[in-house]
């Protein structure tokens, strides 16, 4: 039986496989409010999509495995939600660097981060840039939900995508309905609420308002903007069918990238 999770491999299997320097995917996500209807652990989705990518890439001839998921994301907007757990950006960066260094120590250099949280983007970039400067090893990162958001108009059409896209709505609610339908409370999906205002200005994001066509940053809490965890989209339009299409495209793209990455030079001065 081919194993795709590093955590499930025996020590003997690991010694044999890692001597071949397989591609290793490192899934990362968050544990935060995803809407009153959706599971808080979006790291579950990043982990599962990584497993599907590893399986498809392996079937395509590039042995690929998945590291244990890092479930806690870098802190950004959702500290006001009870039960959420996040890491400070500095702690997240340190943990990420330690994880990568453990793998690089054993010459496992074909590493790809599968990111599922906006608060992880800048720390990941800082850490991987540092590794590239120090060791000449390139570690790319795929921000899954940004990619899914870009794919949404292709799946739904531009008009419907504009209505469904938002935090607590698409793409994540549809992806959850596809991957973990038993965890989604469709009976709790609310109707969209009116667009909020802060200091008399329309909110344009979790930390910004719009003023005369430009965005101005504001340091407010997410529960002031999205008390039910939903902002900018209608989760009633989400569906398992949309999720299946998005997951399929993400897996195809991810597996194709793995195949391309494995065929390229990953470090400066080495072939």
Backbone torsions as a table, in degrees:
resi	resn	phi	psi	omega
1	UNK	NA	128.2	178.0
2	UNK	-79.0	126.6	178.6
3	UNK	-99.4	139.5	179.9
4	UNK	-112.5	-18.3	177.5
5	UNK	-93.3	125.4	177.5
6	UNK	-58.6	-35.7	-176.9
7	UNK	-64.5	-21.7	-176.9
8	UNK	-93.4	-5.5	-178.4
9	UNK	-82.3	145.7	173.3
10	UNK	-77.7	165.6	177.8
11	UNK	-60.1	-37.5	178.7
12	UNK	-67.3	-43.8	177.2
13	UNK	-61.7	-38.9	-179.2
14	UNK	-64.4	-45.5	-179.6
15	UNK	-59.1	-40.3	-179.8
16	UNK	-69.1	-47.8	-175.9
17	UNK	-69.1	-45.1	-172.9
18	UNK	-71.0	-18.3	173.6
19	UNK	-65.3	-19.4	-179.6
20	UNK	-92.2	-1.4	-179.6
21	UNK	53.0	62.9	178.3
22	UNK	-69.5	167.0	170.4
23	UNK	-73.0	133.4	179.0
24	UNK	-119.0	123.3	175.6
25	UNK	-94.5	134.4	178.7
26	UNK	-114.1	97.8	179.8
27	UNK	-76.2	138.9	178.4
28	UNK	-138.7	145.6	179.6
29	UNK	-149.7	-139.9	178.6
30	UNK	-150.1	165.7	174.3
31	UNK	-128.5	89.9	-170.7
32	UNK	-154.2	175.3	179.4
33	UNK	-61.4	123.4	175.3
34	UNK	-117.9	19.8	-175.6
35	UNK	110.5	154.2	-175.8
36	UNK	-64.1	-14.7	-173.5
37	UNK	-105.8	-13.9	-168.4
38	UNK	-111.9	149.9	177.4
39	UNK	-60.9	140.4	-177.5
40	UNK	-70.0	-25.2	-176.0
41	UNK	-86.3	83.6	178.4
42	UNK	-72.9	-8.1	173.2
43	UNK	-63.1	-24.4	176.2
44	UNK	-60.1	-40.7	-179.1
45	UNK	-69.0	-43.4	179.5
46	UNK	-62.5	-39.7	179.7
47	UNK	-65.6	-46.0	-177.1
48	UNK	-66.8	-41.8	177.7
49	UNK	-63.6	-38.2	176.9
50	UNK	-61.5	-41.6	178.1
51	UNK	-61.8	-42.9	179.3
52	UNK	-65.3	-38.2	176.8
53	UNK	-64.6	-44.2	-180.0
54	UNK	-60.8	-41.4	179.8
55	UNK	-64.5	-45.8	-178.1
56	UNK	-68.2	-40.7	179.3
57	UNK	-63.4	-39.7	178.5
58	UNK	-64.5	-42.3	177.5
59	UNK	-63.2	-27.2	178.2
60	UNK	-84.2	1.0	174.9
61	UNK	105.3	2.3	179.0
62	UNK	-115.2	104.8	-177.5
63	UNK	-61.5	123.0	-173.6
64	UNK	-136.8	137.8	178.6
65	UNK	-131.8	167.7	-174.9
66	UNK	-120.0	125.1	176.7
67	UNK	-72.3	160.7	173.7
68	UNK	-56.3	138.4	-175.8
69	UNK	-69.5	143.0	169.5
70	UNK	-93.0	106.1	-168.8
71	UNK	-81.3	-20.5	-174.8
72	UNK	-101.4	124.7	-177.1
73	UNK	-91.2	171.2	173.7
74	UNK	-67.4	134.7	-175.6
75	UNK	-62.6	132.0	171.8
76	UNK	-135.2	-86.7	-168.7
77	UNK	-107.8	-10.7	-161.6
78	UNK	-111.1	24.3	178.1
79	UNK	-65.3	-18.3	-179.2
80	UNK	-78.7	-8.7	179.5
81	UNK	-85.0	122.1	179.3
82	UNK	-62.6	140.2	177.2
83	UNK	92.1	-17.2	178.9
84	UNK	-70.1	149.6	177.1
85	UNK	-130.4	125.9	179.3
86	UNK	-137.9	160.8	176.4
87	UNK	-106.1	147.9	172.5
88	UNK	-63.2	153.1	179.1
89	UNK	-54.6	-37.2	-179.8
90	UNK	-67.1	-42.5	178.8
91	UNK	-66.5	-43.3	178.4
92	UNK	-58.9	-43.4	179.7
93	UNK	-63.3	-41.1	180.0
94	UNK	-64.9	-44.4	179.1
95	UNK	-62.8	-44.3	179.2
96	UNK	-61.0	-44.6	179.2
97	UNK	-62.5	-43.1	179.7
98	UNK	-62.9	-41.9	178.3
99	UNK	-60.2	-47.9	-178.7
100	UNK	-65.4	-40.7	-179.4
101	UNK	-63.8	-36.0	178.1
102	UNK	-61.8	-39.0	179.6
103	UNK	-75.4	-42.5	-179.0
104	UNK	-65.6	-28.4	178.9
105	UNK	-56.8	-31.6	-177.7
106	UNK	-104.1	24.7	176.2
107	UNK	61.2	30.0	170.7
108	UNK	-90.8	96.9	-168.3
109	UNK	-108.7	-7.1	-177.2
110	UNK	-97.9	77.3	-172.1
111	UNK	-112.5	137.2	177.1
112	UNK	-134.5	125.7	177.8
113	UNK	-87.6	129.4	177.0
114	UNK	-107.1	94.3	-171.0
115	UNK	-90.9	138.6	178.6
116	UNK	-127.2	35.5	-178.5
117	UNK	-160.8	133.4	-177.1
118	UNK	-64.6	-34.0	-179.2
119	UNK	-69.0	-9.4	178.5
120	UNK	-90.1	-16.9	-168.2
121	UNK	-59.9	-53.4	-175.0
122	UNK	-69.4	-42.7	175.2
123	UNK	-61.3	-39.7	177.8
124	UNK	-60.8	-44.6	-179.9
125	UNK	-61.8	-41.8	-179.4
126	UNK	-64.2	-43.7	-178.2
127	UNK	-67.6	-47.4	-177.8
128	UNK	-68.2	-30.9	175.6
129	UNK	-66.2	-40.2	178.5
130	UNK	-63.9	-42.4	178.2
131	UNK	-64.2	-39.6	179.3
132	UNK	-64.4	-40.6	177.8
133	UNK	-67.0	-43.9	-173.8
134	UNK	-76.4	-41.2	-171.0
135	UNK	-116.5	-11.2	-177.6
136	UNK	72.6	18.0	-178.3
137	UNK	-104.7	128.8	-176.7
138	UNK	-94.3	121.8	178.2
139	UNK	-118.0	101.5	179.8
140	UNK	-77.2	161.7	179.6
141	UNK	-135.8	130.0	176.7
142	UNK	-107.0	116.9	177.0
143	UNK	-84.7	100.0	-170.4
144	UNK	-58.3	-45.9	-172.6
145	UNK	-75.9	-28.8	173.1
146	UNK	-65.7	-42.1	177.0
147	UNK	-62.5	-43.9	-179.7
148	UNK	-63.3	-38.3	177.4
149	UNK	-62.2	-38.7	179.0
150	UNK	-69.1	-29.9	-178.8
151	UNK	-81.5	-20.0	-172.6
152	UNK	-56.6	-44.5	178.4
153	UNK	-62.0	-29.6	177.7
154	UNK	-68.8	-31.9	-178.0
155	UNK	-82.9	-43.9	-173.4
156	UNK	-102.9	-17.6	-168.1
157	UNK	92.6	150.4	-173.5
158	UNK	-59.8	-41.9	-174.8
159	UNK	-67.7	-48.0	-179.7
160	UNK	-68.2	-34.6	178.7
161	UNK	-62.9	-38.6	178.8
162	UNK	-62.6	-34.3	-179.3
163	UNK	-77.1	-33.2	-173.3
164	UNK	-93.0	-19.5	-172.6
165	UNK	-79.1	131.0	176.0
166	UNK	165.2	167.0	178.0
167	UNK	-66.8	132.0	-175.8
168	UNK	81.9	-0.1	177.0
169	UNK	-124.4	-129.6	179.3
170	UNK	-89.4	146.6	12.3
171	UNK	-89.3	-14.7	-168.6
172	UNK	-67.7	-36.8	-179.4
173	UNK	-65.1	-41.8	177.4
174	UNK	-64.8	-39.3	178.2
175	UNK	-64.5	-40.7	177.1
176	UNK	-63.8	-40.8	179.0
177	UNK	-63.4	-29.9	177.7
178	UNK	-80.1	-46.7	-173.2
179	UNK	-84.5	-39.3	-174.6
180	UNK	-137.3	61.7	-175.5
181	UNK	-59.7	-28.6	-178.7
182	UNK	-71.2	-13.4	-179.3
183	UNK	-95.5	-9.0	-176.3
184	UNK	-96.0	131.0	177.0
185	UNK	-96.7	85.0	-179.0
186	UNK	-63.8	-24.9	178.8
187	UNK	-70.1	-13.2	-177.8
188	UNK	-103.2	-0.2	-179.4
189	UNK	-66.2	121.4	-177.9
190	UNK	-88.1	164.8	170.0
191	UNK	-72.0	152.2	178.5
192	UNK	-59.8	141.2	177.7
193	UNK	-94.7	165.0	178.8
194	UNK	-64.0	147.5	179.5
195	UNK	-61.9	127.7	-177.1
196	UNK	-76.2	166.3	174.1
197	UNK	-129.1	148.8	173.5
198	UNK	-131.8	133.5	-173.2
199	UNK	46.4	39.0	176.7
200	UNK	73.9	15.2	-178.8
201	UNK	-122.6	146.7	-179.7
202	UNK	-68.6	135.0	178.2
203	UNK	-74.6	133.4	179.6
204	UNK	-111.0	-8.4	179.4
205	UNK	-171.6	-179.7	-177.2
206	UNK	-68.7	-13.2	179.5
207	UNK	-141.0	31.7	-178.3
208	UNK	-154.4	153.7	171.5
209	UNK	-124.2	161.7	179.3
210	UNK	-100.5	132.9	178.2
211	UNK	-142.0	113.2	179.0
212	UNK	51.8	42.5	173.5
213	UNK	85.5	2.2	177.4
214	UNK	-122.6	163.5	178.1
215	UNK	-98.9	138.2	176.8
216	UNK	-121.9	127.9	-178.3
217	UNK	-69.9	141.4	177.8
218	UNK	-135.6	135.0	-177.2
219	UNK	-93.0	64.3	179.9
220	UNK	-107.1	166.5	179.7
221	UNK	-85.8	153.1	-175.9
222	UNK	-64.8	-30.1	-178.0
223	UNK	-71.2	-14.1	172.8
224	UNK	-77.1	-28.8	-176.4
225	UNK	-96.5	-41.0	-176.4
226	UNK	-136.4	76.6	-176.3
227	UNK	-60.8	-21.6	177.4
228	UNK	-105.4	10.8	177.5
229	UNK	79.6	7.3	-177.6
230	UNK	-117.6	130.2	178.8
231	UNK	-145.9	123.8	170.2
232	UNK	89.3	-3.0	-178.3
233	UNK	-146.9	160.1	179.7
234	UNK	-102.7	104.0	-177.3
235	UNK	-68.0	-15.0	177.3
236	UNK	-66.7	-18.5	179.5
237	UNK	-87.0	-7.3	-179.6
238	UNK	-72.2	152.2	-179.2
239	UNK	-155.1	157.5	176.1
240	UNK	-63.9	-32.4	179.6
241	UNK	-65.1	-44.0	176.2
242	UNK	-62.4	-42.5	178.8
243	UNK	-60.6	-41.9	179.7
244	UNK	-62.2	-41.0	179.2
245	UNK	-65.6	-42.3	-179.9
246	UNK	-67.0	-45.3	179.3
247	UNK	-61.9	-42.8	178.7
248	UNK	-59.1	-43.3	179.7
249	UNK	-68.7	-41.4	178.5
250	UNK	-62.3	-41.0	179.7
251	UNK	-66.7	-43.8	178.3
252	UNK	-60.7	-46.8	-179.2
253	UNK	-65.7	-45.3	-179.3
254	UNK	-61.2	-45.4	179.9
255	UNK	-65.8	-38.2	177.7
256	UNK	-65.3	-40.2	178.3
257	UNK	-65.2	-42.2	177.5
258	UNK	-56.8	-45.1	179.8
259	UNK	-62.8	-42.7	177.9
260	UNK	-65.1	-46.4	-177.9
261	UNK	-60.5	-41.8	-178.1
262	UNK	-66.1	-23.2	-177.8
263	UNK	-89.7	-5.8	-174.8
264	UNK	-103.6	167.6	171.8
265	UNK	-76.2	126.5	-176.9
266	UNK	-100.6	-7.0	-178.5
267	UNK	-139.9	151.0	-179.4
268	UNK	-67.9	134.7	176.6
269	UNK	81.1	3.9	-179.9
270	UNK	-127.5	153.0	178.3
271	UNK	-122.1	NA	NA
